[in-house]
Amino acid sequence: MNNEVLAGGVDQVFKRRQHEIKAFEFNQTVADVFDDMVSRSVPFYNEIHRLITDYSNYFTHHDKENLIWDLGCSTGTTIGVLENHLKSNHKNCRFVGVDNSKAMTEKAQQKLSRLKVTNAKVICANIEDVEIDPNVDMIIMNYTLQFIREDLRPLILEKIFRSLRPGGVFILSEKINTNDSTFHQLITDLYYDYKRREGYSELEISQKREALENVLVPLTPNQQIKLLNDAGFNHVEQAFRWYNFTSYIALK
């Protein structure tokens, strides 16, 4: 992924000791460094975008306008990557991005403008409140459902299923808990080793972990697949997994 898509400052949000750790939020401070934060905090972040572009080859068409929604679009990276990929394959697409952080949607609009993406609309709203267009070809949700209240997740997944065209695809990436509690601490430790390799200090790791407590609530793969099945998706598969991060593909 080139630097035109990923841009912004270096993540130092938790670099200094904080006397009071506040709950994590996607405010202006985070938005200003989000591209660096996510690329250093989510393993294989670029590879997930490669996976999404690969799947887009099979679920978009040359003979129609393709409609793609990105729920939790943050700074617009996924839309920028997909638009460039599909345009280079001579496919006509329209994009809609949704995020409930004003700071994030402003960054997304700036980025997409800089990338000269003119076929995308960015909406600042809660995902549960947005009416998704009918007959959508692809819906993407990268590391977003985990931040939404658990009681709202089934309703959102049902809405996604209803909005997809027959044969449409939903790609969901999430942080996860392990099905086997025996491995939970090992996988957590391996993830923190990864963050150390990415240059985060022990203080940064520990303060961010505390800030995310009860804000990011992951499920096990079994729980997540059941939610997708209950929403109507009969064909669900883990498309990628690295320790406590995974991506699912669900077909309507």
C-alpha positions, 0 to 999 in steps of 0.5 A: 500500500503506497504512502498516498493512501496511508498518511498522517502523523506518527502514533504517540497517543499513549507515549507519555504516562497518563495519570488517568486512562480515559476510555479509548475514542476515535477523536481528533487526536487519534484521527490525526495518527490513525493510519500509522496506529492501525498499520502498526497495531493490526497485523497484516493490515496491508494484506487484508486490503489485498484480500479484499481487492482479490475478492472484489475481482469475483463479486463486481462486474464490468456490465453494471455499476457496482455498489460497495459500502464500507461500514466503519470507513475510518480515514477512507483507506479501504475505499481508496485502495478498492477504487484504485484497484477496480478502476484499473480493471475498468469496473464502474463502482460507487462507494459509500463509507460510514463512520460515527467519528466526525474527525475520521470522516473529515480525514476520509473526505480529505484523503479521497479528495487527495486521491481524486476519488469522485465516486464515493460518499462519506456519511458521519453516523452510527452504523445502526442508524444508517439505511443501507442501499438495497442490492449492494455488491460488497459490504466491508466492515474492518475492525469495527463491529468489535466496538459496537454494543453486543446487543446491536450487533445481531441487528446490524448483521441482519441489516447487512444481509438484507441489503446485499444482492443475491450473490453479494459478499460481506467481508468482516475483519475483527479482533477475536477471543480464542475458543480455547481459554488455554491459549488465550494468554499465549496468543495475547502475549504473542500479539504484544510481542508484535506490538513491541516489534512495531516500536511500541513501548511497554507503557504504550502497550499497557495504557492502550490496553487499559483504554480499550477495556470494555470499549473493544469487546471481541468474540470467539470465532464460534460466536461470530460465525453463529451471529453471521449464520443467525443473520441469514448467512449460510456460507461463512468461512474464515478467510484469514487468521493471525493469532487473535485477528481474523477475517471472515467472508460471508455470502448471500 
